[in-house]
Amino acid sequence: MKAIILSKKGNVNQLKYTELPLPSIREGEVLVETKAIGINPIDLKTRNGKGVYTMLQNEDTIILGWELSGIVKKTCSEKFNEGDEVFGLVNFPGHGKTYAEFVACSANNLAKKPEEISHFEAAATSLAALTAYQALVYLAKLKSHHKILIHAASGGVGHFAIQIAKHIGAYVAGTSSIENRKFVLSLGANKHLDYKTDALEKEQKDYDIVLDTIGGQNIDRSIPLIKKGGILISIPSGMNNSVTEKASRNGIEGMKFTVQSNENDINVIAGYLQQGNLKPHISKVFNFEAIEKAHTQIASGHTVGKIIVNL
C-alpha cells in the first residue's frame, strides 16, 4: 500500500512516500481503506518534533495522521461489517497512522458514516469536532444559560465549537479576522470580534467560558473577559503551559485540554452530522501526492475550516 512516513523530525521534506505491506488486524480491530484524511495543526507539531512526537519517536516507522473516513475491508469486530463506510479519530493521542491507503485500528475509534455525508466531510469532522465537543461538554459543562467566547472561530476547532455551543443553546461570541466575519456569523455566532483590533479589550467582562485555540498572549487577553468563577480552556499544547496559574491568580479556573479517541463521543458526532446540527467547512482538498502543500497551508495559520487530503 502507499503510505507517507516521517523519516525524522523536521520540515515537510521529511515526509516520504513509500510502499508498505498491508497492516494486519487483531481482535476488536478493522482494516479501513482510506478515502479521505484530515490535516491538523497537531500533525505539523508532531512532524517538527513537538506534539506527540516523543510518544512515537521509538517506533520503527512513524506514520502521521489521526482522522480518516473510509470503507471497512476486513473486520475482527462485531461492530462493523465489510463494506461499511466509517469515520473517526484513530488512537489519539497515540500512533494513528492514517497517512496511508489502509489503516488498521480499533473499531471503538470509529462510527458509521451517515449516508448524507461525504468522506471528505466525515474526515473533516473527526478530530476538530471531537475536540470542541469534549472541551465544551465535559470540561466547560456548557449549558444554555452560559455566555461563551470562542477564539479562532473560523478555524477547524472553532467553527465546530460555535455550532455545538449554539446547539446547546448558549450565547456565543467568536473571534477571527474581519475577512471571516460573515462566515463566523453564518455558523450561528451571536457576535463577532476582530482579534486584530482592540475589540477584545473593549468587550464586556461577563463571559462564563472562553475556549482558547491559540495560546500564548491570547491567554492574557482572555482572562479579563471572564467573570469570577468562570472557566478558560486552552487547547494548543506548548502554548498554554501557564494557563492554570494565570487563571487562578484572577479567580477563574484555567484548564489545558487534549482530545482523546472515544467510542461514545464519535457516535454523538455522527448523530450531529446526520441531524444537520454540524456542518464541516472544507477550505481545500489536496491529493495524497500533495501532502507537503496541505502541511504548508495549515502552517499559514489562516485556514478557514478544514484541509482534507483525498486518497
C-alpha positions as CSV (number, residue, x, y, z in Angstrom):
1,M,0.0,0.0,0.0
2,K,1.0,3.6,-0.5
3,A,1.9,5.5,2.7
4,I,3.7,8.6,3.9
5,I,6.3,8.1,6.6
6,L,8.1,10.7,8.7
7,S,11.8,9.9,8.2
8,K,12.9,12.2,11.0
9,K,11.5,15.3,12.8
10,G,11.8,18.4,10.7
11,N,10.2,20.3,7.8
12,V,7.9,18.9,5.1
13,N,10.8,17.4,3.3
14,Q,10.9,14.7,6.0
15,L,7.6,13.4,4.8
16,K,8.5,10.5,2.4
17,Y,6.3,8.5,0.1
18,T,6.8,4.7,0.3
19,E,5.2,1.3,-0.2
20,L,4.4,-0.7,2.9
21,P,2.7,-4.1,3.5
22,L,-1.0,-4.1,4.4
23,P,-1.3,-3.9,8.2
24,S,-2.8,-6.9,9.9
25,I,-5.7,-6.7,12.3
26,R,-6.3,-8.2,15.7
27,E,-9.5,-9.0,17.7
28,G,-11.6,-5.8,18.0
29,E,-10.0,-4.1,15.1
30,V,-10.9,-3.4,11.5
31,L,-8.9,-2.7,8.3
32,V,-10.1,0.5,6.7
33,E,-9.5,1.5,3.1
34,T,-8.9,5.2,3.4
35,K,-10.9,7.6,1.3
36,A,-10.0,10.9,2.9
37,I,-7.9,12.2,5.8
38,G,-7.9,15.4,7.7
39,I,-4.8,17.5,8.3
40,N,-4.5,19.3,11.6
41,P,-2.0,21.5,13.5
42,I,-1.0,18.6,15.6
43,D,0.3,16.8,12.5
44,L,2.7,19.7,11.9
45,K,3.7,20.0,15.6
46,T,4.5,16.2,15.7
47,R,6.4,16.4,12.4
48,N,8.5,19.2,13.9
49,G,9.4,17.1,17.0
50,K,6.7,18.5,19.3
51,G,3.1,17.5,19.7
52,V,3.1,13.7,20.4
53,Y,6.5,13.1,18.8
54,T,8.1,11.9,22.0
55,M,5.4,9.1,22.1
56,L,6.2,8.0,18.6
57,Q,10.0,8.6,18.3
58,N,11.0,5.0,19.1
59,E,8.6,3.4,16.6
60,D,10.3,1.6,13.7
61,T,8.1,3.6,11.2
62,I,6.3,6.8,12.0
63,I,3.1,7.5,10.0
64,L,1.4,10.7,10.9
65,G,-2.4,11.4,10.9
66,W,-5.3,10.5,13.1
67,E,-8.6,11.3,11.4
68,L,-10.0,9.4,8.4
69,S,-13.1,8.3,6.6
70,G,-13.2,5.1,4.5
71,I,-14.6,1.7,3.9
72,V,-14.2,-1.4,6.1
73,K,-12.3,-4.1,4.1
74,K,-11.6,-6.6,6.8
75,T,-13.1,-6.9,10.3
76,C,-12.4,-8.7,13.6
77,S,-15.1,-6.8,15.3
78,E,-18.9,-7.4,15.6
79,K,-19.4,-3.6,15.4
80,F,-18.8,-3.3,11.7
81,N,-19.2,-5.5,8.6
82,E,-17.1,-5.5,5.5
83,G,-18.2,-2.7,3.2
84,D,-19.4,-0.4,6.0
85,E,-18.5,3.3,5.5
86,V,-16.9,4.6,8.7
87,F,-15.0,7.6,10.0
88,G,-13.3,8.5,13.2
89,L,-10.3,9.7,15.3
90,V,-7.8,6.9,15.3
91,N,-5.8,6.1,18.5
92,F,-5.3,9.7,19.6
93,P,-3.0,10.7,21.2
94,G,-1.1,7.6,20.2
95,H,0.0,6.4,16.8
96,G,-2.9,6.9,14.4
97,K,-1.1,6.0,11.0
98,T,-3.8,7.5,8.8
99,Y,-1.4,8.8,6.1
100,A,-1.8,5.5,4.3
101,E,-4.1,3.7,1.8
102,F,-5.1,1.2,4.5
103,V,-5.4,1.7,8.3
104,A,-5.7,-0.9,11.0
105,C,-7.5,0.5,14.1
106,S,-9.8,-0.3,17.0
107,A,-13.4,-0.5,16.0
108,N,-14.1,1.6,19.1
109,N,-12.4,4.6,17.4
110,L,-14.9,4.7,14.6
111,A,-18.6,5.4,13.8
112,K,-20.7,4.6,10.8
113,K,-20.6,7.5,8.3
114,P,-24.0,9.0,7.7
115,E,-25.1,8.3,4.1
116,E,-25.9,12.0,3.6
117,I,-22.3,13.0,4.4
118,S,-19.3,12.6,2.1
119,H,-16.0,11.0,3.0
120,F,-14.4,14.5,2.8
121,E,-16.9,15.9,5.3
122,A,-16.7,13.0,7.6
123,A,-12.9,13.1,7.7
124,A,-13.0,16.8,8.4
125,T,-15.2,16.3,11.4
126,S,-13.3,13.7,13.5
127,L,-10.5,15.4,15.4
128,A,-11.7,19.0,15.4
129,A,-15.4,18.3,16.2
130,L,-14.4,15.9,19.0
131,T,-12.1,18.5,20.4
132,A,-14.8,21.1,20.5
133,Y,-17.4,18.6,21.9
134,Q,-15.2,17.2,24.7
135,A,-14.0,20.6,25.8
136,L,-17.4,22.2,25.9
137,V,-19.4,19.3,27.3
138,Y,-17.0,17.6,29.7
139,L,-14.7,20.4,30.9
140,A,-16.8,23.6,30.5
141,K,-20.1,21.7,31.2
142,L,-21.7,24.3,28.8
143,K,-25.4,25.0,29.4
144,S,-27.9,27.1,27.6
145,H,-27.7,30.0,30.1
146,H,-23.9,30.4,29.6
147,K,-22.1,33.0,27.6
148,I,-19.0,31.7,25.8
149,L,-16.2,33.3,23.7
150,I,-14.6,31.1,21.1
151,H,-11.2,32.2,19.7
152,A,-10.2,31.5,16.1
153,A,-13.8,30.8,15.5
154,S,-13.3,30.4,11.7
155,G,-10.7,27.7,12.2
156,G,-11.0,23.9,12.4
157,V,-12.0,23.5,16.1
158,G,-13.6,27.0,16.3
159,H,-16.1,26.6,13.6
160,F,-17.3,23.3,15.2
161,A,-17.3,24.8,18.6
162,I,-19.7,27.6,17.5
163,Q,-22.2,25.0,16.1
164,I,-22.0,22.8,19.1
165,A,-22.4,25.7,21.5
166,K,-25.4,27.0,19.6
167,H,-27.0,23.6,19.5
168,I,-26.7,23.5,23.3
169,G,-28.4,27.0,23.3
170,A,-25.6,29.2,24.7
171,Y,-24.8,32.8,23.7
172,V,-21.7,32.6,21.5
173,A,-19.2,35.2,20.5
174,G,-16.3,34.4,18.2
175,T,-13.0,36.0,17.2
176,S,-11.5,36.0,13.8
177,S,-10.2,38.5,11.2
178,I,-12.7,40.9,9.7
179,E,-12.5,38.9,6.5
180,N,-14.1,35.9,8.1
181,R,-16.8,37.8,10.0
182,K,-19.6,36.7,7.7
183,F,-18.5,33.1,8.0
184,V,-18.4,33.2,11.8
185,L,-21.9,34.8,12.0
186,S,-23.3,32.3,9.4
187,L,-22.4,29.5,11.8
188,G,-24.8,30.9,14.3
189,A,-22.5,33.1,16.4
190,N,-24.3,36.0,18.2
191,K,-21.3,38.3,18.0
192,H,-18.1,38.7,16.0
193,L,-14.9,40.3,17.4
194,D,-11.9,41.2,15.2
195,Y,-8.9,40.0,17.0
196,K,-6.6,42.3,15.1
197,T,-8.2,45.4,16.8
198,D,-8.8,46.3,20.4
199,A,-12.3,44.9,20.3
200,L,-11.4,42.3,23.0
201,E,-10.1,44.9,25.3
202,K,-13.4,46.8,24.9
203,E,-15.6,43.7,25.4
204,Q,-17.8,43.2,28.5
205,K,-16.2,41.2,31.3
206,D,-19.0,38.8,31.7
207,Y,-18.1,35.6,29.9
208,D,-18.7,32.3,31.7
209,I,-16.3,30.4,29.4
210,V,-13.6,31.1,27.0
211,L,-12.3,28.5,24.6
212,D,-8.8,29.3,23.5
213,T,-7.4,27.6,20.5
214,I,-4.4,30.0,20.1
215,G,-2.5,30.1,23.4
216,G,0.4,32.4,24.3
217,Q,-0.6,36.1,24.6
218,N,-4.2,35.1,23.8
219,I,-4.5,33.7,27.3
220,D,-3.6,37.1,28.8
221,R,-6.2,38.8,26.5
222,S,-8.8,36.4,27.5
223,I,-8.6,36.3,31.3
224,P,-10.0,39.9,31.9
225,L,-13.1,38.9,29.9
226,I,-14.2,36.1,32.2
227,K,-16.4,36.6,35.3
228,K,-15.1,35.4,38.6
229,G,-15.6,31.6,38.9
230,G,-15.6,31.2,35.1
231,I,-13.5,28.9,33.0
232,L,-10.7,29.3,30.5
233,I,-10.0,26.2,28.4
234,S,-6.8,26.3,26.3
235,I,-6.1,23.7,23.7
236,P,-2.7,24.3,21.9
237,S,-0.1,22.2,23.5
238,G,3.2,24.0,24.2
239,M,1.4,27.4,24.0
240,N,-0.7,27.1,27.2
241,N,1.6,25.9,30.0
242,S,0.8,29.0,32.1
243,V,-2.9,28.9,31.8
244,T,-3.8,27.3,35.1
245,E,-1.6,29.6,37.2
246,K,-2.6,32.8,35.4
247,A,-6.3,32.0,35.6
248,S,-6.1,31.0,39.3
249,R,-4.5,34.4,40.2
250,N,-7.6,36.1,38.7
251,G,-10.2,34.0,40.4
252,I,-11.1,31.7,37.4
253,E,-10.3,28.1,36.5
254,G,-7.8,27.5,33.8
255,M,-7.5,24.2,32.1
256,K,-5.3,22.6,29.4
257,F,-7.1,20.1,27.2
258,T,-6.2,17.3,24.8
259,V,-8.8,15.4,22.8
260,Q,-9.0,11.6,23.1
261,S,-10.5,9.0,20.8
262,N,-13.8,7.9,22.3
263,E,-16.4,5.5,21.0
264,N,-19.5,7.2,22.6
265,D,-18.4,10.7,21.5
266,I,-17.7,9.8,17.9
267,N,-21.2,8.4,17.7
268,V,-22.6,11.6,19.1
269,I,-20.7,13.5,16.4
270,A,-22.1,11.1,13.8
271,G,-25.6,11.9,15.1
272,Y,-24.9,15.6,14.9
273,L,-23.8,15.2,11.3
274,Q,-26.9,13.1,10.4
275,Q,-29.3,15.5,12.0
276,G,-27.7,18.6,10.4
277,N,-26.5,20.0,13.7
278,L,-22.9,20.1,12.5
279,K,-21.7,21.1,9.0
280,P,-18.0,21.0,8.4
281,H,-16.5,23.7,6.2
282,I,-13.8,22.4,3.9
283,S,-11.4,25.1,2.7
284,K,-9.5,22.9,0.3
285,V,-8.9,19.3,-0.8
286,F,-5.4,18.2,-1.8
287,N,-4.4,14.9,-3.5
288,F,-2.4,12.4,-1.5
289,E,0.6,13.2,-3.6
290,A,0.5,16.8,-2.4
291,I,0.8,16.3,1.3
292,E,3.5,19.0,1.5
293,K,1.1,21.6,0.2
294,A,-1.5,20.5,2.7
295,H,1.0,21.0,5.6
296,T,2.1,24.3,4.2
297,Q,-1.5,25.5,4.1
298,I,-2.1,24.6,7.7
299,A,1.2,26.3,8.7
300,S,-0.1,29.5,7.2
301,G,-2.4,29.9,10.2
302,H,-5.1,31.3,8.0
303,T,-7.2,28.2,7.1
304,V,-10.9,28.6,7.3
305,G,-12.4,25.4,8.5
306,K,-10.6,22.2,7.5
307,I,-8.0,20.9,5.0
308,I,-8.6,17.5,3.6
309,V,-6.4,15.0,1.6
310,N,-8.1,12.8,-0.9
311,L,-7.0,9.2,-1.5
